[in-house]
Amino acid sequence: MKIKVLVVDDSSFFRRRVSEIINADPEMEVIDTAKNGEEAIIKAKSLRPDVITMDIEMPVLDGISAVKAIMKDTPTPILMFSSLTHQGAKSTLEALEAGAANFLPKKFEDIAKDKAEAVKLLQQNIKEISKRRSGLRAPRITPAPVRSAPVAPDRRLNSATLLRNNTATSRLHTANAVNVRPVADVDSATLETRTPATVSHVRKRASGKKYNLMIIGASTGGPVALQNVLTPLRHDFPLPILLIQHMPATFTSAFAARLNTLCQITVKEAQHGDRLRPGVAYLAPGGKQVLIESKAGGLSLKVIESPEGINYKPSVDITFGSAAQSYRDKVLAIVLTGMGADGREGAKLLKQKGSTVWAQDAQSCVVYGMPQAIVNAGLADEQINLPQIAERINIEVGCR
């Protein structure tokens, strides 16, 4: 059965263009279009599409208001189209918080340099979010606006090594500019013994491991998932946190600022030279790669332009691998909802060093891609339902 799509946009040209792309895929079909949010609400209720594509700026009723109404009355996976501007970023984040599953730039040239690649990405996004129709509902988020002062780190560690993500071979290599050498795979026999069960209730005891860093990687569905994980963390959270979210460069500053107003911990967009401090979360800037390096006085972030050939900017693989070099077995890494397998290769390096890797469970993911890759490779120490991750973190790191 084909995936039924409702296309919503005030531009007749854009409705026609998106419809052509969707109908060109034999697994999908556009069942109707709407030119504003009000029409979208009515047609969502009467036609029951599998997926809705939605513009944000529209007359009569805007996309954000339409998302809120649809998620309340007729929950449906919604793909937003957004302009890559600061205001567009703020509006898109509001739409995601209202329940939209994902977003893409409205200008196809901003999605990918190659037109065919942009078309494929749009089709892939629709297919992926269509899988979440069953049991879909608007996200629930409880913000806790308290502020904390950062504390200086107490240790000094080794410098980081940049990893190169080669999707054709699924292996990691260091980038040409930073000493090229292959990375060995984790022994598969060892990994097969580590397949975890989903945690239905939060474990009441910590593992007893000591951590000096927490890293969270996410993609599709990540902005809301990150907000759910971070807002319950206390202002005196004992670890620095790195956040690697697949997101355009113009969005990350607005996203970091939004999280900072909602969280007890401090959240900022990562900058080159930032010292890693407990109780501070550093969001990787879009279009860049984030590494960890040792400097006088402690560890700091190295933010660089992404080398050619790396698909994700920022890349979870790269930051995971850098953390494995600098923090070895003292990392708590968490892979949240997202399309693809970014994070799997970096998780192998973390596991080689003895660090801990958790994955969000399938039930609570918008797209069970990145966490599934971790689980299927035998790299996940635990699979945890999204609403339970923050409590599980607090127990594990001794912050109760």
N, C-alpha and C positions, 0 to 999 in steps of 0.2 A: 504493500500500500504506500502511495506517495505521501510525502510530507506536505501538508496543506499550509500555505503561507498567505497572510494578509499583509499587504504593503501599504504603509501610511506615510504620506508626504504631501506638502502643499504644492510641490512642483510637479506638474504633469510629466515633464521631461525625466525627472529623477524616478518617478513611479514607473514609467515605461522602461527606463534603463535597468532598474533593479529587477523588474518583472522578467525582462529578457534573460538576464543572468540566471535567475532562479529557474525559469522554464527550460533553460538549456540543459539543465541537469535532469536526467531521466528519473531520479529519485524524488524530485520535488515539483510542485506546481503552485502557481499563484491562483488562489480561488477568488480573490477580489482585491480592490484597492480602496483607500479612503484618503481624503484630502485634508483632514484635520482630526484633532483628538476626539471631538464629539462623535464624528462618524465612526472612528475607530472603536469606541466603547460600544456603540450599537451593533456594529458588525462582528465584534469579538463575541458578543453574547449570542447573536443569531447564527453565526457561521461556525463557531467553535474551531478556529484554526489551530494548527499544531505550533506555529510560530508566528509572531508579528514583528515586522521591521518598522521602526518608528523614528521619525524626525523629532527633534526637540523644539525648534522654533516653528510654530504654525499658528495661523489665525483661528479664531473662534475658541479653541481650547488647545493649549500647548501640550507637548509630549510628556512632560513630567506629570502634569495633572491627569493625563490619560493613563499613564502607567499606574498611578495610585488607584484610580477607579477600576481599571481592569484587574489588577492584582487583588483587589478587595472582592469584586463580584464574580469575575471569570478568570482565575489565575492561569496565565499563559506565558510561556517563555518569550521574552521580548528582546530583540536586538536593536540597540539605539544607533543612530547615525549622528555624529557630532562634528562640529568644527574644531580644529586644533588651535584654539585660542584659549586665553586664560579664562574668559567668561564661559566659553564652551566647556572647559574642564570642570568648572564649578557646577554647571548645569548637568553635565553627564554624571558627575558623582552623586548629585541629588537624585537623578533617575535610577542609578544603580541602587542607592539606598532605598528608593521606593519599591524596588523589586525587579528592575530590568536585569537580564542575565549577563549581558555583555554589551560592548560598544565597538564601533569601527569608525574611522574617519569618513566624513561625507565625500571628500575628494578622493577618488580612487588612486590618484597619483601619490597620496599620502599613505595609502595602505601598503603599497609595494611599488618598486620601480618598474617592474614588468607588469603589463596589463593582464596577461594571462594568470600571473601569480595572484594578483589582486582579486580576480574573478574566482579563482579556486579557493582563496581564503574566505571570501564571503559565503560561498557555498558550504564550505567546511564548518564555518561558525553556525550556520542555520541547522545543519545536520546534528552537530554536537549539542546545542541547547535544546533541540527538539526532544532529546532523550529524557529531559527533566520534566516533561508534562505531568506525569503521574505524581500526585501528592505535592504539587507545587503550591507555595504560598509566599506572601510577602515576608521579607526578613524581619526578625525581631532583634532590636539592638537596645541595650540599656547603657547610655553614656554615663560617665562619672567624672565630671569636670573638676579635678583637683590638681594642683601644680606641685612639683617637687624640684629641689635644687640638685644638680648633678654632683656626683662624687668621683674623685680621682681613682683610676684603676690602681690595683696593688701589685701587678706583676708586669714583667717585660718579656716579650716572646720573640720568636724568629720572624724574619721577613717573609713576605708572601711571594708566590710564583703564579704568574698568569697561565691559565689553561685555555687551550683552543678546543672549541666544540665542533667536531666534524660529524655532522648528522649522517653522512653517507656510510660511515664505518662504525658509528656509535662508540668511538674511542675518544679519549682526551689526549691532547698534546699541549705542551706549552707553546705560547705564541712566538713567532719568529723574533720579535723584538725583545723577548725576555728569555733567552736560552731554550731552544727547542730540544725536547726529549720526550719519548713516549712514556705513557703511564701504564703500569701493569694492571690487568683485570683482577678483581677479587676472586678468590678461589670459589667456584660454583658449588662444590660439595659442602663447603663451610656455610654458604648462604642458604642452602636448601634446608638447613636445620633451624633457621631463624624465622620461619613464617609465623607471624603473630595472629592472634584472634582479635576481632573487633572488641573494643572496650565498651560494654553496655552500661557499666557503672564506673565512675571514676575511682581509680585505685586510691586507697587511703594511706598507702605507704610509699615513700620514695625509694628509688633503687639504691641509694647510698652513694651514687657517683657525684663527683665534684665537677662543676662547670665554671668556665670563665667567659663564655659567649653563647648567645642564642641567635640563630639565623632562621628566618622564615621566608620560604619561597612560594610564590603564587602567580596565577595567571587569570584565566577566565573565572569570574566570580570572586576573585581575590580581594578587591576593595572592601566589600561587605564582610567577607570572612575575616580579614585582618582587623577590621573594626570590632568584630565580635571577640576576637582573641585578645586584643590589646586593651580595650576599655576596662576590663575587670582587674588588670594588673595594678598593684599598689605603687604609690609614688616612690617608695623606697625599694623598688625591685632591684635585686642584687647584681644583675648582669647587664652589660651593654647588649643591644639588640640590633641586628642588621635585617632590613626588610628588602627583599628582592621581588618586586612586582612588575610584571610585563605591562608597560604603560608608556605612552608617548612622552617626549621630553617636555612638552608644554603642560602636561597634566601632573607631573610628580610634585612640583612645588605646591600647587593647590591642594593636592591630596595630603601631603605632609602637614600643611597648615590646618586642614580640616581635622585630621587625626589629633593634632596637638591641642585643639580646643575641646576635644571629647575625652581625651585620655588623662589619667592621673600621672603617667610617665610623660617625659618630654619627647616629642616627635619632631624631627627636622629632616629636611632634604640633605643627604650626605654631600659634603664638600671635601675637596682634596685637602688633606692635612688634618681633618677632624680627629681629635683624640677620642678613643673609645672609652666611654664612661658608663658606669652602672646607672640604671634608671633612665637611659636615653636610647631612643630608637632612631636609627639612621636609615632613611628611605633612599634606595639607590636612584639616582637621577636617570630619567629616560634617555636612551641613546648612548649611554656611557657604560663602562664596566667598573666594578668596585672590587678592589683588592685590599689586603691588610699588610702593612709593613711595619717593621720595628724602627723606632726612632728614639733618640735620647728622651728618657722620661716615660716611655711606654709605647703602646701600639697605636697606630693611627691609620686612617683610611687613605688609600691611593685611588683617586678617581681618574680614569683615563678614557681616551677615545677608543671605541671598539675596533679591534683589528678587522680586516676584511675576512669574509667567510664565516663569521659567527652570526647565526640566525637571530638570537635573542639579545636585546640591548636594553636593559641589563640582562645578564644570564645568571641563573641560579647555579648552574654547573661551575662557572668561573669563580663565583664568590665562595661556594662550598669548598672547591679545591684549594683556594687561597687560605681559607680558614683551617683546612686540614694541615697545611704546611706550618701555619703560625701557632695554632692552638692544639693541634694533635688530638688527644682523646678528651679534651675539655670543652667540646662543642655539643650543644643540644640543637639539632637541626629539625625543622618541621616543614613538611611539604603539604601545602594546601591545594584546594581546587584549581584546576587549570588544564588547558588543552596541551597535548604533546607529551614529551618526556624530559623536559628540561629539569635538571636536578638529579637525575638518576646517576649519571657518570660522576658528578661531584660527590654524591652520596657514597659511591664506591670508595672514593679516596678517604672520606670521613670514617667509614667503617674499617678500612685498613688501619687507620690510626687509633681505633678504639672508641670513637665518638658515638653518640646516640642519635638515631634517626626515627622520627615519628611521621606517620602519614594520616591525613584526614580520611575518614571512612567514606565508602561509596555512597551511602545513604544521604549524607549531608553535603556532598559536593554538587556544585552547579555542573561541572564537567569532571568526571572521574578519569582524567588522563594522566597528569603528573603524579598524583598519589598512587594510581594503579601501576605505573611504571616502577615506582619504588617497591611496591608490594610484590609484583611479579618477579622482580629481580632478587627477592629475598632480603631486601635491605631494611625493611621497616621493623623496628623493635616493638612498636605498637601501632595499631590503627585506632583512631579516636574520633568520636562524633564531635562535630564543630562546637556545639554549646558546652561541651565538657573539656575542651582543650585548655582554656585559661585556668580552670581549677586544677587540672592535671599538672600544668606548668608550675603553679604555685606550690603544689605538694612536692614536686620533684626537686625544685631549687630551694626548698625550705623557706618559702615566703608565705606565711599563713596569717 
